[in-house]
Amino acid sequence: MKTDMEQAPPEDHIGAWLDSLKAERQLAKLTVEHYGRDLRELAALARESGVAILALNHFHIRKFAAQLHARGANARSIARKLS
């Protein structure tokens, strides 16, 4: 049986993680916004792959990195998105 968090939509997971970044790490607003954008991109990949965001595996992450590279993202941007 899945937990409530596993059944929650990706936006709930993303929002919860961003809230924890704001509270615990006290990151700059722009940094948190970038992390949110990055996670929404990853959530879109999960949807396209028919996989829940919490069920993504290394194959999906490698595909995400390859797509970013193909779109011309630089190494620093890709590294941030994967961090």
All heavy atoms as an XYZ file, in Angstrom:
653
protein
N       0.838     -1.183      0.000
C       0.000      0.000      0.000
C       0.884      1.247      0.000
O       1.876      1.321      0.724
C      -0.901     -0.027      1.227
C      -1.825      1.137      1.308
S      -3.047      0.836      2.596
C      -4.260      1.950      2.066
N       0.518      2.233     -0.802
C       1.304      3.449     -0.913
C       0.964      4.422      0.212
O      -0.178      4.505      0.646
C       1.053      4.128     -2.261
C       1.583      3.344     -3.419
C       1.413      4.107     -4.698
C       2.002      3.322     -5.847
N       1.953      4.044     -7.086
N       1.993      5.151      0.651
C       1.778      6.179      1.665
C       1.124      7.398      1.029
O       1.082      7.526     -0.197
C       3.107      6.598      2.310
O       3.904      7.240      1.305
C       3.845      5.411      2.897
N       0.630      8.305      1.868
C       0.016      9.537      1.351
C       1.004     10.314      0.494
O       0.642     10.866     -0.532
C      -0.471     10.416      2.503
C      -1.693      9.841      3.194
O      -2.355      8.970      2.594
O      -1.978     10.259      4.323
N       2.273     10.371      0.914
C       3.272     11.126      0.164
C       3.524     10.488     -1.196
O       3.711     11.186     -2.182
C       4.572     11.224      0.966
C       5.528     12.238      0.439
S       4.800     13.885      0.512
C       6.177     14.863      0.018
N       3.520      9.156     -1.271
C       3.726      8.479     -2.555
C       2.565      8.731     -3.515
O       2.750      8.737     -4.719
C       3.903      6.973     -2.339
C       5.215      6.613     -1.689
C       5.297      5.131     -1.348
O       4.284      4.564     -0.910
O       6.382      4.559     -1.523
N       1.368      8.944     -2.981
C       0.195      9.169     -3.809
C       0.005     10.643     -4.162
O      -0.773     10.964     -5.047
C      -1.054      8.654     -3.092
C      -1.047      7.153     -2.928
C      -2.258      6.651     -2.164
O      -3.126      7.414     -1.761
N      -2.328      5.351     -1.959
N       0.723     11.519     -3.475
C       0.570     12.961     -3.705
C       1.086     13.320     -5.096
O       2.011     12.701     -5.612
C       1.352     13.731     -2.651
N       0.496     14.357     -5.711
C       0.979     14.789     -7.027
C       2.388     15.370     -6.917
O       2.793     15.828     -5.846
C      -0.035     15.850     -7.452
C      -0.757     16.243     -6.230
C      -0.648     15.124     -5.246
N       3.140     15.352     -8.016
C       4.520     15.851     -7.992
C       4.636     17.266     -7.441
O       5.605     17.586     -6.756
C       4.952     15.804     -9.453
C       4.077     14.799    -10.093
C       2.779     14.847     -9.329
N       3.651     18.105     -7.694
C       3.711     19.484     -7.221
C       3.777     19.542     -5.699
O       4.428     20.419     -5.131
C       2.508     20.288     -7.734
C       2.474     20.461     -9.242
C       1.993     19.216    -10.002
O       1.320     18.340     -9.408
O       2.310     19.121    -11.191
N       3.110     18.588     -5.021
C       3.158     18.543     -3.560
C       4.560     18.185     -3.086
O       5.061     18.758     -2.125
C       2.158     17.530     -3.007
C       0.713     17.992     -3.157
O       0.484     19.128     -3.631
O      -0.188     17.205     -2.812
N       5.190     17.220     -3.757
C       6.559     16.834     -3.399
C       7.507     18.003     -3.611
O       8.357     18.293     -2.767
C       7.039     15.653     -4.250
C       6.261     14.397     -4.051
N       6.304     13.676     -2.886
C       5.421     13.733     -4.875
C       5.531     12.625     -3.001
N       4.973     12.633     -4.205
N       7.353     18.656     -4.744
C       8.231     19.777     -5.082
C       8.046     20.903     -4.077
O       9.017     21.445     -3.545
C       7.970     20.252     -6.528
C       8.415     19.169     -7.510
C       8.678     21.573     -6.802
C       7.960     19.394     -8.939
N       6.807     21.252     -3.796
C       6.532     22.318     -2.841
C       7.086     22.018     -1.465
O       7.667     22.892     -0.806
N       6.941     20.780     -1.016
C       7.449     20.395      0.304
C       8.967     20.509      0.350
O       9.540     20.991      1.335
C       7.011     18.972      0.642
N       9.635     20.083     -0.702
C      11.094     20.147     -0.719
C      11.576     21.595     -0.771
O      12.505     21.976     -0.073
C      11.665     19.348     -1.897
C      13.134     19.167     -1.781
C      13.806     18.379     -0.888
C      14.134     19.793     -2.588
N      15.153     18.478     -1.090
C      15.382     19.336     -2.133
C      14.080     20.676     -3.649
C      16.568     19.748     -2.706
C      15.279     21.088     -4.226
C      16.494     20.627     -3.759
N      10.913     22.427     -1.577
C      11.293     23.838     -1.657
C      11.073     24.531     -0.316
O      11.899     25.352      0.109
C      10.518     24.536     -2.769
C      10.822     24.064     -4.186
C       9.914     24.761     -5.180
C      12.285     24.255     -4.542
N       9.991     24.203      0.361
C       9.750     24.771      1.691
C      10.862     24.388      2.655
O      11.309     25.206      3.454
C       8.402     24.309      2.246
C       7.224     24.949      1.535
O       7.412     25.958      0.812
O       6.097     24.415      1.685
N      11.321     23.138      2.567
C      12.406     22.718      3.462
C      13.711     23.439      3.124
O      14.487     23.769      4.019
C      12.599     21.199      3.426
O      13.224     20.789      2.233
N      13.942     23.707      1.840
C      15.137     24.466      1.466
C      15.098     25.870      2.054
O      16.106     26.376      2.545
C      15.261     24.570     -0.055
C      15.699     23.345     -0.823
C      15.762     23.668     -2.316
C      17.047     22.852     -0.346
N      13.937     26.510      1.964
C      13.794     27.859      2.498
C      14.023     27.872      4.002
O      14.727     28.739      4.525
C      12.396     28.409      2.203
C      12.129     28.715      0.762
C      10.699     29.214      0.611
C      10.166     28.900     -0.751
N       8.741     29.187     -0.879
N      13.427     26.921      4.700
C      13.479     26.910      6.159
C      14.821     26.422      6.706
O      15.382     27.041      7.605
C      12.349     26.037      6.704
N      15.333     25.329      6.168
C      16.513     24.697      6.747
C      17.824     25.255      6.207
O      18.780     25.421      6.957
C      16.463     23.189      6.511
C      15.290     22.516      7.203
C      15.103     21.085      6.786
O      16.035     20.483      6.215
O      14.004     20.556      7.022
N      17.873     25.524      4.923
C      19.140     25.961      4.319
C      19.192     27.460      4.078
O      20.241     27.990      3.753
C      19.380     25.197      3.016
C      19.592     23.696      3.294
C      19.953     22.890      2.085
N      21.072     23.399      1.338
C      21.334     23.055      0.079
N      20.546     22.201     -0.543
N      22.362     23.552     -0.559
N      18.057     28.115      4.222
C      17.958     29.566      4.058
C      18.604     30.037      2.752
O      19.393     30.973      2.716
C      18.566     30.277      5.266
C      17.849     29.932      6.554
C      18.450     30.606      7.754
O      19.536     31.157      7.712
N      17.723     30.563      8.854
N      18.237     29.359      1.674
C      18.765     29.706      0.364
C      18.108     30.976     -0.162
O      16.993     31.323      0.226
C      18.530     28.560     -0.619
C      19.246     27.255     -0.312
C      18.849     26.191     -1.336
C      20.747     27.440     -0.296
N      18.791     31.639     -1.068
C      18.259     32.841     -1.694
C      16.996     32.504     -2.474
O      16.848     31.401     -3.012
C      19.306     33.450     -2.627
N      16.098     33.476     -2.556
C      14.812     33.279     -3.246
C      15.019     32.815     -4.685
O      14.354     31.889     -5.152
C      14.022     34.577     -3.225
C      12.682     34.485     -3.898
C      11.947     35.805     -3.874
C      10.639     35.671     -4.630
N       9.929     36.934     -4.698
N      15.961     33.425     -5.391
C      16.207     33.060     -6.787
C      16.720     31.624     -6.902
O      16.325     30.888     -7.807
C      17.199     34.032     -7.426
C      17.389     33.925     -8.930
C      16.065     34.102     -9.661
C      18.393     34.955     -9.408
N      17.558     31.211     -5.976
C      18.071     29.833     -5.980
C      16.924     28.847     -5.802
O      16.843     27.843     -6.516
C      19.112     29.647     -4.865
O      20.187     30.565     -5.083
C      19.648     28.225     -4.817
N      16.039     29.137     -4.872
C      14.889     28.259     -4.624
C      13.987     28.216     -5.860
O      13.502     27.148     -6.246
C      14.107     28.714     -3.370
C      12.833     27.903     -3.187
C      14.990     28.587     -2.127
N      13.800     29.367     -6.511
C      12.996     29.395     -7.736
C      13.622     28.528     -8.825
O      12.913     27.815     -9.537
C      12.839     30.833     -8.233
C      11.925     31.668     -7.378
C      11.899     33.129     -7.795
O      12.491     33.489     -8.848
O      11.285     33.922     -7.061
N      14.945     28.574     -8.945
C      15.629     27.748     -9.955
C      15.473     26.266     -9.642
O      15.232     25.462    -10.545
C      17.100     28.130    -10.047
C      17.319     29.440    -10.736
N      18.555     29.974    -10.928
C      16.458     30.314    -11.283
C      18.455     31.123    -11.562
N      17.180     31.349    -11.789
N      15.636     25.906     -8.371
C      15.420     24.508     -7.994
C      13.987     24.081     -8.336
O      13.767     22.970     -8.815
C      15.690     24.273     -6.509
C      17.139     24.044     -6.164
C      17.789     24.846     -5.230
C      17.859     23.005     -6.731
C      19.112     24.626     -4.899
C      19.179     22.772     -6.404
C      19.798     23.589     -5.486
O      21.105     23.372     -5.151
N      13.022     24.951     -8.090
C      11.631     24.626     -8.417
C      11.440     24.399     -9.902
O      10.784     23.438    -10.310
N      12.024     25.266    -10.716
C      11.931     25.096    -12.169
C      12.567     23.773    -12.595
O      12.015     23.027    -13.402
C      12.612     26.267    -12.875
C      12.488     26.178    -14.388
C      13.275     27.250    -15.094
N      14.698     27.059    -14.798
C      15.558     28.058    -14.604
N      15.178     29.310    -14.674
N      16.828     27.798    -14.355
N      13.735     23.480    -12.025
C      14.431     22.242    -12.362
C      13.577     21.022    -12.018
O      13.480     20.066    -12.803
C      15.765     22.155    -11.621
C      16.730     23.266    -11.992
O      16.546     23.917    -13.046
O      17.680     23.498    -11.211
N      12.963     21.056    -10.852
C      12.144     19.918    -10.432
C      10.876     19.782    -11.265
O      10.423     18.666    -11.533
C      11.798     20.038     -8.953
C      12.963     19.726     -8.029
C      12.623     20.125     -6.605
C      13.332     18.256     -8.105
N      10.320     20.902    -11.697
C       9.147     20.824    -12.575
C       9.526     20.198    -13.923
O       8.751     19.450    -14.507
C       8.501     22.189    -12.738
C       7.705     22.605    -11.498
C       6.921     23.878    -11.692
N       7.772     25.052    -11.833
C       8.352     25.712    -10.822
N       8.158     25.306     -9.579
N       9.106     26.764    -11.047
N      10.739     20.500    -14.398
C      11.213     19.852    -15.634
C      11.344     18.346    -15.425
O      10.966     17.558    -16.299
C      12.572     20.420    -16.044
C      12.531     21.805    -16.630
C      13.913     22.266    -17.047
O      14.635     21.499    -17.723
O      14.284     23.396    -16.685
N      11.884     17.961    -14.274
C      12.031     16.533    -13.976
C      10.664     15.872    -13.833
O      10.457     14.750    -14.311
C      12.857     16.341    -12.703
C      13.196     14.911    -12.328
C      13.998     14.222    -13.428
C      13.953     14.880    -11.015
N       9.712     16.565    -13.224
C       8.351     16.026    -13.096
C       7.720     15.829    -14.472
O       6.997     14.854    -14.697
C       7.496     16.949    -12.236
N       8.011     16.741    -15.397
C       7.487     16.597    -16.767
C       8.064     15.342    -17.420
O       7.341     14.601    -18.095
C       7.814     17.835    -17.599
N       9.366     15.091    -17.208
C       9.971     13.862    -17.740
C       9.292     12.639    -17.134
O       9.002     11.667    -17.847
C      11.468     13.824    -17.451
C      12.150     12.496    -17.757
C      12.207     12.252    -19.261
C      13.523     12.425    -17.151
N       9.021     12.684    -15.843
C       8.355     11.553    -15.192
C       6.992     11.305    -15.827
O       6.647     10.160    -16.134
C       8.220     11.818    -13.690
N       6.229     12.380    -16.034
C       4.909     12.234    -16.675
C       5.040     11.636    -18.064
O       4.291     10.737    -18.444
C       4.212     13.599    -16.764
C       3.401     13.975    -15.571
C       2.529     15.194    -15.826
N       3.272     16.346    -16.327
C       3.943     17.213    -15.570
N       3.975     17.052    -14.264
N       4.577     18.231    -16.110
N       6.000     12.165    -18.860
C       6.206     11.661    -20.224
C       6.586     10.183    -20.226
O       6.249      9.450    -21.148
C       7.306     12.458    -20.918
C       6.943     13.888    -21.218
C       8.149     14.734    -21.602
O       9.246     14.170    -21.815
O       8.003     15.962    -21.671
N       7.301      9.766    -19.168
C       7.748      8.379    -19.066
C       6.708      7.486    -18.412
O       6.908      6.268    -18.315
C       9.053      8.309    -18.257
O      10.060      9.056    -18.905
N       5.624      8.080    -17.925
C       4.581      7.304    -17.261
C       5.006      6.760    -15.912
O       4.540      5.707    -15.489
N       5.896      7.498    -15.238
C       6.458      7.051    -13.964
C       6.188      8.115    -12.908
O       6.294      9.314    -13.187
C       7.989      6.842    -14.102
C       8.617      6.438    -12.791
C       8.290      5.819    -15.173
N       5.865      7.685    -11.696
C       5.722      8.626    -10.588
C       7.090      9.238    -10.288
O       8.118      8.557    -10.420
C       5.191      7.916     -9.351
N       7.107     10.492     -9.888
C       8.383     11.173     -9.662
C       9.247     10.449     -8.626
O      10.465     10.391     -8.754
C       8.178     12.660     -9.306
C       9.496     13.430     -9.467
C       7.559     12.829     -7.935
C       9.349     14.919     -9.481
N       8.617      9.844     -7.625
C       9.391      9.116     -6.608
C       9.890      7.766     -7.107
O      10.711      7.129     -6.448
C       8.566      8.935     -5.329
C       8.248     10.205     -4.554
C       7.427      9.882     -3.316
C       9.514     10.957     -4.179
N       9.401      7.330     -8.263
C       9.820      6.044     -8.820
C      10.891      6.188     -9.903
O      11.309      5.199    -10.495
C       8.612      5.298     -9.377
N      11.334      7.422    -10.165
C      12.386      7.609    -11.167
C      13.641      6.861    -10.737
O      13.969      6.808     -9.560
C      12.704      9.103    -11.334
C      11.603      9.949    -11.972
C      11.975     11.420    -11.907
C      11.359      9.529    -13.402
N      14.332      6.293    -11.710
C      15.570      5.575    -11.404
C      16.728      6.200    -12.188
O      16.556      7.209    -12.872
C      15.415      4.079    -11.703
C      15.102      3.811    -13.159
O      15.559      4.505    -14.061
N      14.306      2.784    -13.405
N      17.895      5.586    -12.088
C      19.088      6.158    -12.736
C      18.915      6.264    -14.251
O      19.434      7.188    -14.866
C      20.336      5.355    -12.378
C      20.382      4.006    -13.018
N      19.682      2.930    -12.534
C      21.042      3.578    -14.112
C      19.909      1.890    -13.306
N      20.727      2.247    -14.267
N      18.170      5.365    -14.864
C      17.928      5.442    -16.304
C      17.202      6.749    -16.650
O      17.572      7.441    -17.594
C      17.105      4.238    -16.778
C      16.614      4.374    -18.196
C      17.465      4.144    -19.267
C      15.312      4.765    -18.458
C      17.024      4.294    -20.574
C      14.850      4.909    -19.762
C      15.718      4.671    -20.823
N      16.164      7.066    -15.886
C      15.393      8.285    -16.137
C      16.250      9.531    -15.925
O      16.154     10.494    -16.700
C      14.161      8.336    -15.223
C      13.230      7.199    -15.430
N      13.117      6.161    -14.525
C      12.373      6.912    -16.438
C      12.227      5.302    -14.964
N      11.755      5.732    -16.132
N      17.074      9.515    -14.893
C      17.925     10.672    -14.599
C      18.957     10.864    -15.711
O      19.220     11.992    -16.136
C      18.598     10.516    -13.227
C      17.552     10.340    -12.111
C      19.514     11.699    -12.936
C      16.520     11.444    -12.020
N      19.518      9.777    -16.192
C      20.475      9.876    -17.308
C      19.782     10.413    -18.565
O      20.352     11.222    -19.303
C      21.122      8.520    -17.576
C      22.100      8.094    -16.482
C      22.628      6.686    -16.717
N      23.362      6.572    -17.968
C      24.672      6.683    -18.092
N      25.408      6.924    -17.034
N      25.251      6.543    -19.268
N      18.557      9.980    -18.795
C      17.787     10.482    -19.940
C      17.546     11.980    -19.785
O      17.677     12.738    -20.754
C      16.452      9.727    -20.032
C      15.570     10.178    -21.176
C      14.273      9.362    -21.200
C      13.348      9.863    -22.292
N      12.078      9.126    -22.315
N      17.208     12.404    -18.577
C      16.989     13.821    -18.287
C      18.255     14.621    -18.586
O      18.210     15.642    -19.276
C      16.572     13.969    -16.819
C      16.280     15.374    -16.378
C      15.349     16.158    -17.030
C      16.921     15.904    -15.269
C      15.067     17.451    -16.594
C      16.647     17.186    -14.825
C      15.712     17.968    -15.492
N      19.398     14.138    -18.123
C      20.671     14.828    -18.368
C      20.974     14.888    -19.861
O      21.431     15.919    -20.373
C      21.801     14.131    -17.613
N      20.713     13.810    -20.573
C      20.967     13.777    -22.017
C      20.059     14.773    -22.747
O      20.506     15.456    -23.679
C      20.749     12.366    -22.555
N      18.804     14.870    -22.330
C      17.888     15.828    -22.944
C      18.352     17.262    -22.698
O      18.292     18.104    -23.590
C      16.475     15.643    -22.397
C      15.797     14.388    -22.888
C      14.441     14.169    -22.239
O      14.114     14.755    -21.198
N      13.647     13.296    -22.838
N      18.819     17.534    -21.492
C      19.324     18.873    -21.177
C      20.530     19.205    -22.055
O      20.633     20.305    -22.598
C      19.706     18.962    -19.696
C      18.555     18.849    -18.701
C      19.102     18.707    -17.286
C      17.623     20.040    -18.812
N      21.425     18.247    -22.185
C      22.617     18.442    -23.017
C      22.221     18.691    -24.476
O      22.751     19.589    -25.130
C      23.537     17.225    -22.904
C      24.777     17.334    -23.710
N      25.802     18.196    -23.390
C      25.149     16.710    -24.840
C      26.755     18.093    -24.293
N      26.389     17.190    -25.184
N      21.263     17.915    -24.966
C      20.812     18.058    -26.353
C      20.178     19.429    -26.598
O      20.238     19.950    -27.711
C      19.818     16.944    -26.705
N      19.580     20.013    -25.550
C      18.979     21.341    -25.677
C      20.003     22.457    -25.515
O      19.645     23.630    -25.563
C      17.876     21.526    -24.641
C      16.623     20.745    -24.982
C      15.494     21.120    -24.063
N      15.650     20.364    -22.813
C      14.926     20.540    -21.729
N      14.000     21.472    -21.693
N      15.106     19.810    -20.670
N      21.263     22.079    -25.290
C      22.324     23.083    -25.208
C      22.608     23.606    -23.820
O      23.316     24.614    -23.678
N      22.089     22.963    -22.789
C      22.373     23.398    -21.421
C      23.864     23.209    -21.138
O      24.466     22.227    -21.573
C      21.536     22.605    -20.418
N      24.454     24.159    -20.404
C      25.867     24.017    -20.079
C      26.054     23.073    -18.891
O      25.092     22.712    -18.206
C      26.534     25.394    -19.844
C      26.016     26.091    -18.596
O      25.750     25.472    -17.578
N      25.883     27.404    -18.691
N      27.283     22.667    -18.674
C      27.584     21.660    -17.647
C      27.163     22.117    -16.254
O      26.666     21.306    -15.452
C      29.071     21.325    -17.665
N      27.350     23.397    -15.925
C      26.971     23.888    -14.597
C      25.463     23.811    -14.390
O      25.004     23.450    -13.310
C      27.461     25.322    -14.399
C      28.966     25.400    -14.209
C      29.405     26.811    -13.960
N      28.959     27.205    -12.640
C      29.181     28.397    -12.122
N      29.822     29.318    -12.824
N      28.757     28.690    -10.915
N      24.709     24.153    -15.417
C      23.245     24.090    -15.312
C      22.776     22.652    -15.139
O      21.897     22.371    -14.312
C      22.576     24.690    -16.545
O      22.835     26.062    -16.619
N      23.363     21.756    -15.893
C      22.995     20.341    -15.781
C      23.352     19.824    -14.394
O      22.549     19.147    -13.755
C      23.668     19.499    -16.880
C      23.112     19.895    -18.264
C      23.448     18.004    -16.633
C      23.848     19.300    -19.431
N      24.528     20.185    -13.897
C      24.948     19.740    -12.554
C      23.988     20.252    -11.488
O      23.619     19.506    -10.565
C      26.361     20.213    -12.270
N      23.550     21.503    -11.589
C      22.604     22.055    -10.609
C      21.286     21.298    -10.674
O      20.700     20.940     -9.644
C      22.350     23.539    -10.838
C      21.495     24.149     -9.710
C      20.894     25.506    -10.014
N      19.867     25.372    -11.027
C      19.863     26.013    -12.185
N      20.841     26.858    -12.490
N      18.898     25.844    -13.059
N      20.821     21.027    -11.885
C      19.548     20.332    -12.034
C      19.610     18.917    -11.459
O      18.606     18.399    -10.982
C      19.137     20.281    -13.500
C      18.746     21.646    -14.070
C      18.512     21.568    -15.563
C      18.286     22.922    -16.161
N      17.011     23.515    -15.821
N      20.774     18.321    -11.485
C      20.915     16.959    -10.988
C      21.262     16.903     -9.494
O      21.241     15.829     -8.906
C      21.990     16.212    -11.787
C      21.697     16.031    -13.267
C      22.855     15.334    -13.944
C      20.390     15.280    -13.488
N      21.565     18.053     -8.914
C      21.982     18.050     -7.494
C      20.817     17.940     -6.536
O      19.696     18.110     -6.846
C      22.769     19.305     -7.180
O      21.973     20.463     -7.270
